[in-house]
Amino acid sequence: MAIGWRRGYKEIWQTGKSFVNLYANIITKTMRLSSSVIIRFVLLALLWAALVALIVLYSRPFTLYTAFVIVASAIIIFVPMYKKYIKPTSHDR
């Protein structure tokens, strides 16, 4: 979340906003993505899903190591993009 739980509750108490409205406003502020960023996310997700499908289809048997490789690759690909484009920075709060 963009702000800590304590700060969030304090802001709700002081402003009279509901919890849902407060976090909906935060999400809409941070989720303003340009179409090029959305296309980038979709293309990477499709490419990653295709590669995962190949790994699952051609690695016999499906082991814990295979699952680890899939999860690690998802973290390596999607976490940096999340941090760059979706996660709010300190000046967005």
Beta strands, then each sheet from edge to edge (+ up, - down):
end
